């Protein structure tokens, strides 16, 4: 593209508006052109109100005839508006953001609304629809470029741009932003520089970049718009996959890792001592890991699987193989309680083989810690389990050959790199119990090899999940009492969030006292939370495992790593405060034995996303399906940079979930290119190389350690 100048050079964008746009990331003309519409209104696809049917999701354009703010009980309120289009009336209702909508929507507005239709009596309605104001009585009609009303009447496709609250307050709604884009194209004609070579464009049927930009902002037709969006998505995903392809090629040119030449006494003995048969998926994962470890190239593998699929056992086989080959293994977990649970499990499994397992956390005494550091440094300890304390400077390994990082998404990329830096070029096994949708794996971990555990060990029973209102808890307590009378055990979990940790901890402790004194005085209750000393946590968990505690009350320290097959009931208090992944992890603490298990999600008030989250958990136990729902609700996170969650995906237009087909095409092209030209040095690839290193690489700088 030609020299990029500030958006302040566009008529109608003064210093104040320029500052507001800058806050939204729009500083230059290039930023403005890359501010793609979030939706389009195609008149041929807009429905008349009189034609609406119950349950369908549609777009309607009409005029607001009436608005009203209604006060509800218990301090609640709602905002209602009625839209008419000559064929009927549509009732709109908002329960959230009431103040905002009551100030934003006025009688006389021309609006486009998009949502699911529900009939209340004879009249259709929508709850919390997406809406865009297309015009308002008294709006400035002197603007240049066609107004929304004119576009709508002529049947054009109207782009709807994303806007922030600050932009709206500065008069920069979608229509105003569209006018600014129109003026930029007209007064400062852009010269977009193509960054793909001719062969790539032709072989993939891609629209040239300059035409794609114009069609995406001012589409001539639905077909042209679709082709423009495909080009933009393909190009964006291609460069992401090119990063992965170049990263993998670079690794394979890099220094070799220790070669694990043989399986020996440790791995054979571990297999012989198993009290159960491994699943086919576990066996396949072990084979894939062994193949990596024997290759002489550094292993970078992600092991993912649903709750209870047996990831830890697979990791133990990898660590036993490391011991067979004379090198140390480190296992890093995100919390002390989880590290402690893994430590206990590995002691039971691996110490009988003659391996020494040590636990390293941040709360150990100076004398104990120094003795551990000496043993690790001398090689007397073969397996080190711990928290981020493992990556501290004082920790020096004798010959670290394998690093296993559990719940890897809960560590920052720099923490993961610090563990890898403890040795020259150790093999790395990442594990996650938060399943990633299969269509996303290649987009999130494109430079990693991935093993998936998609089978459950034999003997697991399905978990029944039910929503339970706060006022129905007495009946729920009866269920717990019945289970205990049959010799079973239960969990009651309270939320613990960083912003209110002290209050949450106090509430959990007080609830434990009340439950013991008033609800279950004849039963044996235990309390566990993150503030307990390690020895006290160990004592409580051992007592629960031995059946000496009937009901374990705690915070989310029992989220992962706890395995008590006799526990059959999980009660999650204030379930609306938990995310989908956390709820699924907590539910996975039951259903680990032969007895039927239940999970009860107790809530006081449901609205918006919380309702969707709890209904999703109630409807399925498939972690991969839940992760797709979670992604839709929360967003993918900046998957290749510092952010691990949120609404920013790092992608401007592509959708990792919806665009799996485009992803596969772009990935194939990127990896084929790197196989032919491993450093992009051929003249035919000069454009791709220039764009990649000049623009794209900076966006994914931290993915190298991800």
C-alpha positions as CSV (number, residue, x, y, z in Angstrom):
1,X,0.0,0.0,0.0
2,X,1.1,3.6,-0.6
3,X,2.6,5.8,2.2
4,X,0.3,5.4,5.2
5,X,-0.8,8.6,6.8
6,X,-2.9,9.4,9.9
7,X,-6.7,9.1,9.9
8,X,-6.7,12.8,10.9
9,X,-6.1,13.6,7.3
10,X,-9.6,12.4,6.5
11,X,-12.3,15.1,6.3
12,X,-14.5,14.9,9.5
13,X,-11.8,13.4,11.7
14,X,-10.4,16.1,13.9
15,X,-8.0,15.7,16.9
16,X,-10.8,14.5,19.3
17,X,-12.1,11.8,17.0
18,X,-8.6,10.8,16.0
19,X,-7.7,10.3,19.7
20,X,-10.9,8.1,20.2
21,X,-10.1,6.1,17.1
22,X,-6.5,5.6,18.3
23,X,-7.8,4.1,21.5
24,X,-9.6,1.6,19.4
25,X,-6.4,0.8,17.5
26,X,-7.2,2.9,14.4
27,X,-4.3,5.4,13.9
28,X,-3.4,5.1,10.3
29,X,-5.2,4.7,7.0
30,X,-3.9,1.1,7.0
31,X,-5.6,0.5,10.4
32,X,-8.8,2.0,9.0
33,X,-8.8,-0.3,6.0
34,X,-8.1,-3.3,8.2
35,X,-11.2,-2.4,10.4
36,X,-13.4,-4.9,8.6
37,X,-17.2,-4.8,9.0
38,X,-18.4,-7.2,11.6
39,X,-21.7,-7.8,9.8
40,X,-23.6,-6.8,6.7
41,X,-27.2,-6.0,6.0
42,X,-28.3,-7.5,2.7
43,X,-31.7,-6.3,1.7
44,X,-32.5,-9.5,-0.1
45,X,-32.1,-11.4,3.2
46,X,-34.1,-9.0,5.5
47,X,-37.4,-10.4,6.7
48,X,-40.7,-8.6,7.1
49,X,-42.2,-8.7,10.6
50,X,-45.4,-10.1,9.3
51,X,-43.6,-13.2,7.9
52,X,-41.7,-14.1,11.0
53,X,-41.9,-17.7,12.5
54,X,-41.3,-18.8,16.0
55,X,-37.7,-20.0,16.7
56,X,-36.0,-18.6,13.6
57,X,-33.0,-16.3,13.7
58,X,-33.5,-13.3,11.3
59,X,-32.7,-9.7,10.6
60,X,-35.4,-7.1,10.6
61,X,-35.3,-3.4,9.6
62,X,-37.9,-1.0,10.8
63,X,-38.7,2.1,12.8
64,X,-38.9,2.3,16.6
65,X,-42.5,3.3,17.4
66,X,-42.3,3.1,21.2
67,X,-39.8,2.7,24.1
68,X,-40.3,2.1,27.8
69,X,-38.2,1.4,30.8
70,X,-39.9,-1.0,33.2
71,X,-38.9,-1.4,36.8
72,X,-39.1,-5.0,38.1
73,X,-39.0,-6.7,41.5
74,X,-35.9,-7.1,43.6
75,X,-34.3,-4.1,42.0
76,X,-34.4,-5.5,38.5
77,X,-35.6,-3.6,35.5
78,X,-35.9,-4.1,31.7
79,X,-36.0,-1.9,28.6
80,X,-38.6,-2.5,25.9
81,X,-38.9,-1.1,22.4
82,X,-41.4,-1.8,19.6
83,X,-40.3,-1.8,16.0
84,X,-42.7,-1.5,13.0
85,X,-42.1,-2.0,9.3
86,X,-45.6,-1.8,7.8
87,X,-46.3,-5.5,8.0
88,X,-46.4,-5.9,11.8
89,X,-44.9,-5.0,15.2
90,X,-41.9,-6.6,16.8
91,X,-41.3,-6.4,20.6
92,X,-37.6,-6.1,21.7
93,X,-36.6,-6.7,25.3
94,X,-33.3,-6.1,27.2
95,X,-32.7,-7.3,30.7
96,X,-28.9,-6.4,30.7
97,X,-27.4,-3.1,29.8
98,X,-30.8,-1.5,30.5
99,X,-29.4,2.0,31.2
100,X,-27.3,1.9,28.0
101,X,-30.1,0.8,25.7
102,X,-32.6,3.2,27.2
103,X,-30.3,6.1,26.3
104,X,-29.3,4.7,22.9
105,X,-32.6,3.7,21.3
106,X,-35.3,6.4,20.8
107,X,-38.7,6.6,19.1
108,X,-38.2,7.4,15.4
109,X,-34.9,5.6,15.0
110,X,-34.5,3.4,12.0
111,X,-32.9,0.2,13.2
112,X,-31.7,-3.2,12.1
113,X,-32.2,-5.9,14.7
114,X,-30.9,-9.5,14.5
115,X,-31.9,-12.2,16.9
116,X,-34.0,-15.3,17.6
117,X,-37.8,-14.8,17.3
118,X,-40.1,-15.9,20.1
119,X,-43.9,-15.4,20.1
120,X,-45.7,-14.1,23.1
121,X,-49.3,-14.4,22.3
122,X,-49.8,-13.2,18.7
123,X,-46.9,-10.8,18.5
124,X,-43.3,-11.8,17.8
125,X,-40.4,-10.6,20.0
126,X,-36.7,-10.8,20.5
127,X,-34.7,-10.8,23.7
128,X,-31.3,-9.1,23.7
129,X,-31.1,-8.8,19.9
130,X,-28.0,-7.4,18.2
131,X,-29.0,-4.0,16.9
132,X,-27.6,-1.2,14.7
133,X,-29.1,2.2,14.4
134,X,-29.4,3.1,10.7
135,X,-30.8,6.6,11.0
136,X,-32.3,9.0,13.5
137,X,-34.7,11.9,13.0
138,X,-32.6,15.0,13.0
139,X,-29.3,13.3,11.9
140,X,-27.0,15.4,9.8
141,X,-28.1,14.8,6.2
142,X,-25.2,16.7,4.7
143,X,-22.7,13.9,5.1
144,X,-20.9,12.7,2.0
145,X,-21.5,9.2,0.7
146,X,-24.9,7.4,0.7
147,X,-26.7,7.2,4.0
148,X,-28.0,4.0,5.5
149,X,-31.6,4.7,4.6
150,X,-30.7,5.3,1.0
151,X,-28.5,2.2,0.9
152,X,-31.4,0.2,2.3
153,X,-33.9,1.5,-0.1
154,X,-31.7,0.8,-3.1
155,X,-31.0,-2.7,-1.9
156,X,-27.3,-2.3,-1.4
157,X,-25.3,-4.4,1.0
158,X,-24.7,-2.3,4.1
159,X,-21.5,-2.9,6.1
160,X,-21.9,-2.7,9.8
161,X,-18.6,-1.7,11.5
162,X,-17.5,-2.5,15.1
163,X,-17.6,0.5,17.4
164,X,-16.7,1.1,21.1
165,X,-18.7,3.0,23.6
166,X,-16.2,5.9,23.5
167,X,-16.5,6.0,19.7
168,X,-20.3,6.2,20.0
169,X,-20.0,9.1,22.5
170,X,-17.8,10.9,19.9
171,X,-20.5,10.4,17.2
172,X,-18.6,7.6,15.6
173,X,-21.3,5.0,15.2
174,X,-21.3,2.4,12.4
175,X,-22.8,4.9,9.9
176,X,-20.2,7.6,10.7
177,X,-17.4,5.1,10.4
178,X,-18.7,4.0,7.1
179,X,-18.7,7.6,5.9
180,X,-15.1,8.0,7.0
181,X,-14.0,4.8,5.1
182,X,-15.9,6.0,2.0
183,X,-14.1,9.4,2.1
184,X,-10.7,7.7,2.6
185,X,-11.2,5.5,-0.5
186,X,-12.4,8.5,-2.5
187,X,-10.0,11.3,-1.4
188,X,-6.9,9.2,-0.5
189,X,-7.0,6.4,-3.0
190,X,-5.1,3.4,-1.5
191,X,-2.6,1.4,-3.5
192,X,-2.7,-2.0,-1.8
193,X,0.5,-4.0,-2.2
194,X,0.0,-7.7,-3.1
195,X,1.8,-10.0,-0.6
196,X,1.1,-13.3,-2.3
197,X,2.8,-14.5,-5.5
198,X,0.9,-15.1,-8.7
199,X,1.1,-18.9,-8.5
200,X,-0.4,-19.0,-5.0
201,X,-3.2,-16.6,-6.0
202,X,-4.1,-18.7,-9.1
203,X,-3.8,-22.2,-7.6
204,X,-6.1,-21.2,-4.7
205,X,-8.6,-19.1,-6.7
206,X,-7.9,-16.0,-4.6
207,X,-9.1,-12.4,-5.4
208,X,-6.3,-9.8,-5.8
209,X,-5.7,-7.9,-2.6
210,X,-6.8,-4.4,-3.9
211,X,-10.1,-5.8,-5.2
212,X,-10.6,-7.7,-2.0
213,X,-10.3,-4.6,0.2
214,X,-12.7,-2.6,-1.9
215,X,-15.3,-5.4,-2.0
216,X,-15.1,-6.1,1.7
217,X,-15.9,-2.4,2.4
218,X,-18.2,-1.7,-0.6
219,X,-19.5,-5.0,-1.9
220,X,-21.0,-5.0,-5.4
221,X,-22.8,-8.3,-4.7
222,X,-23.1,-11.1,-2.2
223,X,-20.9,-13.3,-4.3
224,X,-18.1,-10.6,-4.6
225,X,-18.3,-10.1,-0.8
226,X,-18.0,-13.8,-0.1
227,X,-14.9,-14.0,-2.4
228,X,-13.3,-11.0,-0.8
229,X,-13.9,-12.4,2.7
230,X,-12.5,-15.7,1.7
231,X,-9.3,-14.0,0.3
232,X,-8.8,-12.1,3.5
233,X,-9.4,-15.1,5.7
234,X,-7.2,-17.4,3.6
235,X,-4.3,-14.9,3.5
236,X,-4.4,-14.3,7.3
237,X,-4.5,-18.0,8.1
238,X,-1.8,-18.7,5.5
239,X,0.7,-16.4,7.3
240,X,-0.2,-18.0,10.7
241,X,0.5,-21.4,9.3
242,X,3.6,-20.1,7.5
243,X,4.9,-19.1,11.0
244,X,4.3,-22.7,12.2
245,X,5.9,-24.3,9.1
246,X,9.0,-22.1,9.4
247,X,9.2,-22.7,13.1
248,X,9.1,-26.5,12.6
249,X,11.7,-26.3,9.8
250,X,14.0,-24.2,12.0
251,X,13.7,-26.7,14.9
252,X,14.7,-29.6,12.7
253,X,17.8,-27.7,11.6
254,X,18.6,-26.9,15.3
255,X,20.8,-28.8,17.8
256,X,19.8,-32.4,18.5
257,X,18.2,-33.5,21.8
258,X,19.3,-36.5,23.8
259,X,18.3,-39.7,22.0
260,X,16.4,-42.1,24.1
261,X,17.8,-45.3,22.6
262,X,16.0,-48.0,24.4
263,X,13.2,-49.0,26.8
264,X,14.5,-50.8,29.9
265,X,13.7,-52.0,33.3
266,X,11.7,-48.9,34.3
267,X,9.2,-48.8,31.5
268,X,8.8,-52.6,31.5
269,X,8.2,-52.7,35.3
270,X,5.7,-49.8,35.1
271,X,3.7,-51.6,32.5
272,X,3.7,-54.9,34.5
273,X,2.5,-53.2,37.7
274,X,-0.6,-51.6,36.1
275,X,-3.7,-52.8,37.8
276,X,-5.8,-52.2,34.7
277,X,-5.6,-52.3,30.9
278,X,-4.6,-49.1,29.1
279,X,-7.0,-47.6,26.5
280,X,-6.1,-47.8,22.9
281,X,-5.7,-44.0,22.8
282,X,-3.2,-44.2,25.7
283,X,-1.2,-46.9,24.0
284,X,-1.1,-44.8,20.7
285,X,0.0,-41.7,22.6
286,X,2.8,-43.6,24.3
287,X,4.0,-45.0,20.9
288,X,4.0,-41.4,19.4
289,X,5.9,-40.0,22.4
290,X,8.5,-42.9,22.3
291,X,8.9,-42.3,18.5
292,X,9.7,-38.6,19.2
293,X,12.1,-39.4,22.1
294,X,14.0,-41.9,20.0
295,X,14.4,-39.6,16.9
296,X,17.2,-37.4,18.2
297,X,15.2,-34.3,17.4
298,X,13.6,-32.3,20.2
299,X,10.1,-33.5,21.0
300,X,7.5,-30.7,21.1
301,X,4.2,-32.6,21.6
302,X,0.9,-31.6,23.1
303,X,-1.0,-34.4,24.9
304,X,-4.7,-33.4,25.2
305,X,-7.7,-35.3,26.5
306,X,-10.8,-34.9,28.4
307,X,-11.1,-35.1,32.2
308,X,-10.2,-38.6,33.4
309,X,-8.8,-39.8,30.1
310,X,-5.5,-40.9,31.6
311,X,-2.9,-38.2,30.6
312,X,-0.8,-38.5,33.7
313,X,-0.2,-42.2,33.1
314,X,1.1,-41.5,29.6
315,X,3.4,-38.8,31.1
316,X,4.7,-41.4,33.6
317,X,5.7,-43.7,30.8
318,X,7.6,-40.8,29.2
319,X,9.4,-40.1,32.5
320,X,10.2,-43.8,33.1
321,X,11.7,-43.9,29.6
322,X,13.8,-40.8,30.5
323,X,15.1,-42.7,33.6
324,X,15.9,-45.7,31.5
325,X,18.1,-43.5,29.4
326,X,19.9,-41.9,32.3
327,X,18.4,-38.4,32.3
328,X,16.1,-36.4,34.7
329,X,12.5,-35.4,34.1
330,X,10.7,-32.3,35.5
331,X,6.9,-32.1,35.9
332,X,5.6,-28.6,36.4
333,X,2.0,-28.0,37.6
334,X,0.3,-24.6,38.0
335,X,-0.8,-24.9,41.7
336,X,0.7,-26.3,44.9
337,X,-2.3,-28.6,45.5
338,X,-2.1,-30.0,41.9
339,X,1.7,-30.4,42.2
340,X,1.2,-32.2,45.5
341,X,-1.5,-34.5,44.0
342,X,0.8,-35.5,41.1
343,X,3.7,-36.0,43.6
344,X,1.7,-38.4,45.7
345,X,0.5,-40.3,42.6
346,X,4.0,-40.5,41.1
347,X,5.5,-41.7,44.4
348,X,3.0,-44.6,44.5
349,X,3.7,-45.5,40.8
350,X,7.4,-44.8,40.3
351,X,9.2,-45.1,43.5
352,X,8.6,-48.9,43.7
353,X,10.5,-49.0,40.4
354,X,13.6,-47.6,42.1
355,X,13.1,-44.0,41.0
356,X,13.4,-41.1,43.5
357,X,10.6,-38.5,43.1
358,X,10.9,-35.1,44.8
359,X,8.4,-32.3,45.4
360,X,9.6,-28.7,45.0
361,X,7.3,-25.8,45.9
362,X,7.7,-22.2,47.1
363,X,6.7,-22.8,50.7
364,X,9.3,-25.3,51.8
365,X,11.7,-24.5,54.6
366,X,15.2,-23.3,53.8
367,X,17.0,-26.4,55.1
368,X,14.6,-28.8,53.4
369,X,14.8,-26.9,50.2
370,X,18.6,-26.8,50.1
371,X,18.7,-30.5,50.6
372,X,16.4,-31.0,47.6
373,X,18.4,-28.6,45.4
374,X,21.5,-30.6,46.2
375,X,19.9,-33.9,45.3
376,X,18.5,-32.4,42.1
377,X,21.8,-31.0,41.1
378,X,23.7,-34.2,41.8
379,X,21.2,-36.4,39.9
380,X,20.2,-38.3,43.0
381,X,16.6,-37.3,42.2
382,X,15.4,-38.6,38.9
383,X,11.9,-36.9,38.8
384,X,11.2,-33.4,40.1
385,X,7.5,-32.5,40.5
386,X,6.7,-28.9,41.4
387,X,5.1,-25.5,40.7
388,X,6.8,-22.5,39.0
389,X,9.4,-22.9,41.9
390,X,11.1,-25.3,39.5
391,X,12.1,-22.5,37.1
392,X,13.8,-20.3,39.8
393,X,17.4,-19.6,39.2
394,X,18.6,-21.6,42.2
395,X,17.3,-24.8,40.7
396,X,20.0,-26.5,38.7
397,X,19.5,-30.0,37.2
398,X,22.2,-32.6,36.7
399,X,21.0,-33.6,33.3
400,X,17.4,-32.6,32.5
401,X,16.2,-34.4,29.4
402,X,12.4,-34.2,29.6
403,X,10.1,-31.3,30.7
404,X,6.5,-32.1,31.2
405,X,4.2,-29.1,31.7
406,X,0.7,-29.9,33.0
407,X,-2.3,-27.6,32.4
408,X,0.1,-25.7,30.1
409,X,-2.5,-23.0,29.3
410,X,-2.3,-21.8,32.9
411,X,1.4,-20.8,32.5
412,X,2.6,-17.8,30.6
413,X,4.8,-18.5,27.6
414,X,7.8,-17.0,29.3
415,X,7.4,-19.4,32.3
416,X,7.3,-22.3,29.9
417,X,10.4,-21.0,28.2
418,X,12.2,-20.7,31.5
419,X,11.7,-24.4,32.2
420,X,13.0,-25.3,28.7
421,X,16.1,-23.2,29.4
422,X,17.0,-25.4,32.4
423,X,18.7,-27.7,29.9
424,X,20.3,-27.3,26.5
425,X,17.5,-28.7,24.4
426,X,15.2,-30.9,26.4
427,X,12.2,-32.8,25.1
428,X,9.0,-31.0,25.9
429,X,5.6,-32.6,26.6
430,X,2.7,-30.2,27.1
431,X,-0.5,-31.5,28.7
432,X,-3.9,-30.0,28.9
433,X,-7.2,-31.3,30.4
434,X,-9.0,-28.5,28.8
435,X,-9.9,-30.1,25.4
436,X,-9.4,-28.0,22.4
437,X,-11.9,-28.3,19.6
438,X,-10.4,-30.6,16.9
439,X,-10.9,-27.9,14.3
440,X,-8.8,-25.5,16.3
441,X,-5.8,-27.7,17.1
442,X,-4.0,-26.9,13.9
443,X,-4.6,-23.2,14.4
444,X,-3.5,-23.0,18.0
445,X,-0.7,-25.5,18.0
446,X,0.3,-25.7,14.4
447,X,4.0,-26.3,15.1
448,X,3.4,-29.0,17.8
449,X,2.7,-32.6,17.3
450,X,-0.6,-33.5,19.0
451,X,-1.7,-36.7,20.7
452,X,-5.4,-36.9,21.6
453,X,-6.8,-39.2,24.3
454,X,-10.4,-39.6,23.1
455,X,-11.3,-42.8,25.1
456,X,-12.2,-43.2,28.7
457,X,-10.7,-46.0,30.8
458,X,-13.0,-49.0,31.3
459,X,-15.4,-48.9,34.3
460,X,-16.2,-45.2,34.2
461,X,-19.9,-44.4,34.7
462,X,-21.7,-41.5,33.0
463,X,-22.2,-38.5,35.3
464,X,-25.7,-37.1,35.6
465,X,-25.7,-33.2,35.8
466,X,-28.6,-31.1,37.2
467,X,-29.2,-27.4,37.8
468,X,-30.4,-26.7,41.3
469,X,-31.8,-23.4,42.6
470,X,-30.6,-22.1,45.9
471,X,-34.0,-22.6,47.5
472,X,-34.0,-26.3,46.7
473,X,-30.8,-27.1,48.6
474,X,-32.6,-28.9,51.4
475,X,-33.7,-31.6,48.9
476,X,-30.2,-31.7,47.6
477,X,-28.8,-32.3,51.1
478,X,-31.1,-35.3,51.3
479,X,-29.4,-36.7,48.2
480,X,-26.0,-36.3,49.8
481,X,-27.2,-38.0,53.0
482,X,-28.6,-40.9,51.0
483,X,-25.3,-41.4,49.1
484,X,-23.3,-41.4,52.4
485,X,-25.7,-43.9,53.9
486,X,-24.8,-46.2,51.1
487,X,-21.1,-45.9,51.9
488,X,-20.3,-43.2,49.2
489,X,-18.6,-39.8,49.6
490,X,-19.3,-36.3,48.2
491,X,-17.7,-32.9,47.5
492,X,-19.1,-29.5,48.1
493,X,-17.1,-26.8,46.3
494,X,-17.3,-23.0,46.8
495,X,-15.9,-20.5,44.2
496,X,-12.6,-18.8,44.9
497,X,-11.7,-15.9,42.6
498,X,-8.7,-13.6,42.8
499,X,-10.6,-10.4,43.1
500,X,-12.4,-11.5,46.3
501,X,-10.2,-14.3,47.5
502,X,-10.3,-13.4,51.2
503,X,-14.1,-13.0,51.3
504,X,-14.6,-16.2,49.3
505,X,-12.3,-18.2,51.6
506,X,-14.1,-16.8,54.7
507,X,-17.5,-17.8,53.2
508,X,-16.3,-21.3,52.4
509,X,-15.0,-21.8,56.0
510,X,-18.2,-20.4,57.5
511,X,-20.3,-22.6,55.3
512,X,-18.3,-25.6,56.4
513,X,-18.9,-24.8,60.1
514,X,-22.6,-24.3,59.4
515,X,-22.9,-27.5,57.4
516,X,-21.2,-29.5,60.1
517,X,-23.1,-28.0,63.0
518,X,-26.6,-27.7,61.5
519,X,-27.0,-29.8,58.4
520,X,-24.8,-32.8,58.8
521,X,-24.0,-33.0,62.5
522,X,-23.9,-36.8,62.4
523,X,-21.5,-37.0,59.4
524,X,-17.8,-36.6,59.1
525,X,-16.9,-33.4,57.1
526,X,-13.5,-32.1,56.1
527,X,-12.3,-28.7,54.9
528,X,-9.5,-28.1,52.3
529,X,-8.4,-24.8,50.7
530,X,-5.3,-23.3,49.3
531,X,-4.2,-21.5,52.5
532,X,-3.7,-24.7,54.4
533,X,-0.1,-25.9,55.0
534,X,1.0,-28.6,52.7
535,X,1.1,-31.2,55.5
536,X,-2.5,-30.3,56.4
537,X,-3.7,-30.7,52.8
538,X,-2.0,-34.0,52.6
539,X,-3.6,-35.1,55.9
540,X,-7.1,-34.1,54.7
541,X,-6.8,-35.7,51.3
542,X,-5.4,-38.9,52.7
543,X,-8.3,-39.1,55.2
544,X,-10.8,-38.5,52.3
545,X,-9.2,-41.2,50.2
546,X,-9.3,-43.7,53.1
547,X,-13.0,-43.0,53.6
548,X,-12.6,-41.3,56.9
549,X,-14.3,-38.1,55.6
550,X,-17.9,-38.4,54.2
551,X,-18.1,-34.9,52.6
552,X,-15.1,-32.8,51.6
553,X,-15.9,-29.1,51.6
554,X,-13.4,-26.9,49.7
555,X,-12.5,-24.3,47.2
556,X,-11.4,-25.0,43.7
557,X,-8.1,-26.6,44.9
558,X,-9.8,-29.9,44.1
559,X,-10.4,-28.8,40.5
560,X,-7.9,-31.3,39.1
561,X,-5.7,-34.1,40.2
562,X,-8.0,-35.6,42.9
563,X,-8.9,-39.2,42.2
564,X,-11.2,-40.8,44.7
565,X,-13.4,-43.5,43.0
566,X,-15.8,-43.8,46.0
567,X,-16.8,-40.1,45.6
568,X,-20.1,-40.0,43.7
569,X,-21.6,-36.6,44.3
570,X,-20.2,-33.1,43.4
571,X,-22.1,-30.1,44.6
572,X,-20.9,-26.8,43.1
573,X,-22.1,-23.7,45.0
574,X,-22.7,-20.4,43.2
575,X,-22.1,-22.3,39.9
576,X,-22.9,-19.2,37.9
577,X,-19.5,-17.7,39.0
578,X,-17.5,-20.5,37.3
579,X,-16.4,-20.8,33.7
580,X,-17.3,-23.8,31.5
581,X,-13.8,-25.3,31.8
582,X,-13.7,-25.1,35.6
583,X,-17.2,-26.6,35.9
584,X,-16.2,-29.5,33.6
585,X,-13.0,-30.1,35.6
586,X,-14.8,-30.1,38.9
587,X,-17.4,-32.4,37.6
588,X,-14.6,-34.8,36.6
589,X,-13.7,-35.4,40.2
590,X,-16.7,-37.8,40.4
591,X,-17.7,-40.7,38.0
592,X,-14.3,-42.3,38.6
593,X,-15.6,-45.6,40.0
594,X,-18.3,-48.2,39.2
595,X,-21.1,-46.3,41.1
596,X,-23.5,-43.9,39.4
597,X,-22.4,-40.3,40.0
598,X,-24.1,-36.9,40.0
599,X,-23.1,-33.3,39.7
600,X,-25.4,-30.5,41.0
601,X,-24.9,-26.9,39.9
602,X,-26.4,-24.7,42.5
603,X,-27.3,-21.1,41.5
604,X,-29.1,-18.1,42.9
605,X,-29.7,-16.1,39.8
606,X,-29.1,-16.8,36.1
607,X,-28.8,-14.3,33.3
608,X,-26.9,-14.0,30.0
609,X,-23.7,-16.0,29.6
610,X,-24.1,-17.7,33.0
611,X,-27.3,-19.4,31.9
612,X,-25.7,-20.5,28.6
613,X,-22.7,-21.9,30.5
614,X,-24.7,-23.9,33.0
615,X,-27.1,-25.2,30.4
616,X,-24.1,-26.3,28.3
617,X,-22.6,-28.2,31.2
618,X,-26.0,-29.8,32.0
619,X,-26.5,-30.9,28.3
620,X,-23.2,-32.8,27.7
621,X,-20.1,-34.3,29.3
622,X,-18.1,-34.1,26.0
623,X,-15.2,-31.8,26.8
624,X,-14.5,-31.2,23.2
625,X,-18.0,-30.0,22.5
626,X,-17.9,-27.9,25.7
627,X,-14.7,-26.2,24.5
628,X,-16.4,-25.2,21.3
629,X,-19.3,-23.6,23.2
630,X,-16.8,-21.9,25.6
631,X,-14.9,-20.5,22.6
632,X,-18.1,-19.1,21.2
633,X,-19.0,-17.5,24.5
634,X,-15.6,-16.2,25.6
635,X,-13.6,-15.9,22.4
636,X,-10.4,-17.7,21.4
637,X,-7.9,-15.6,23.3
638,X,-4.8,-14.2,21.7
639,X,-3.7,-17.7,20.9
640,X,-0.3,-16.9,19.6
641,X,0.7,-14.1,22.0
642,X,0.6,-13.1,25.6
643,X,-3.2,-13.4,26.1
644,X,-4.6,-16.9,26.9
645,X,-8.3,-15.9,27.0
646,X,-10.7,-13.1,26.1
647,X,-12.3,-11.8,23.1
648,X,-9.2,-10.9,21.1
649,X,-8.2,-13.8,18.9
650,X,-5.2,-12.2,17.3
651,X,-7.1,-12.7,14.0
652,X,-8.7,-9.7,12.3
653,X,-11.2,-11.5,10.2
654,X,-10.8,-15.3,10.3
655,X,-12.6,-17.5,12.8
656,X,-10.6,-20.5,14.0
657,X,-13.8,-22.4,14.8
658,X,-15.9,-21.5,11.8
659,X,-13.2,-21.4,9.1
660,X,-11.7,-24.9,9.5
661,X,-11.9,-25.6,5.8
662,X,-10.1,-22.4,4.9
663,X,-7.5,-23.2,7.6
664,X,-6.8,-26.6,6.1
665,X,-6.3,-25.1,2.6
666,X,-4.0,-22.4,3.9
667,X,-2.0,-24.8,6.1
668,X,-1.4,-27.1,3.2
669,X,-0.2,-24.3,1.0
670,X,2.1,-22.9,3.8
671,X,3.7,-26.2,4.7
672,X,4.1,-27.1,1.0
673,X,5.9,-23.8,0.4
674,X,8.3,-24.4,3.2
675,X,9.1,-27.9,2.1
676,X,10.1,-26.4,-1.3
677,X,11.8,-23.3,0.0
678,X,12.7,-23.7,3.7
679,X,13.9,-20.1,4.2
680,X,11.7,-18.3,1.6
681,X,14.9,-17.4,-0.4
682,X,13.7,-18.0,-3.9
683,X,12.9,-14.8,-5.9
684,X,9.3,-16.1,-6.7
685,X,8.6,-15.9,-2.9
686,X,10.0,-12.4,-2.3
687,X,6.6,-10.9,-1.7
688,X,5.6,-13.5,0.8
689,X,9.0,-13.2,2.6
690,X,8.8,-9.4,2.7
691,X,5.3,-9.3,4.1
692,X,6.0,-12.1,6.6
693,X,9.1,-10.5,8.1
694,X,8.0,-6.9,7.7
695,X,4.5,-7.1,9.0
696,X,3.3,-10.5,10.2
697,X,6.2,-11.8,12.3
698,X,5.9,-9.1,14.9
699,X,2.3,-10.1,15.7
700,X,3.3,-13.6,16.7
701,X,6.7,-12.9,18.3
702,X,5.9,-14.9,21.5
703,X,4.6,-17.9,19.8
704,X,8.2,-19.1,19.5
705,X,8.1,-20.1,23.2
706,X,4.4,-21.1,23.3
